[in-house]
């Protein structure tokens, strides 16, 4: 969306709109701008979620596992969660074989991991940005 389109949408002229956007960027409210890519057209046909339980929930183990997720390209997003699992991982892979290799060779091999439950998606039924205005 261009600045002019945004200004029209919120009912102000373009120059003050741009100033407000810059202030939101400086305040860290706007963290960045991203292109939404079509995963299947990039050869990434499998989307899955992994619910991961750690052996011990010490702060050091939680931080170590959270840090490890940033090294795994298949993991696109990760959350520390409450409930039966400690982490929820959003994974995207080329195919089932690549995903299985990741789960077996990387995820379950991690020294902190106790349990892994996976869910393969059938189809995405809703897709929005992370926060709607």
Secondary structure, DSSP 8 states (H G I E B T S, - for coil): --HHHHHHHHTS-HHHHHHHHHHHHHTTSS--------TGGGT--EEEEEEEEES---HHHHHHHHHHHTT-TTEEEEEE--SS-SEEEEEEESSHHHHHHIIIIIITTSTTEEEEEEEE-S-------SS--
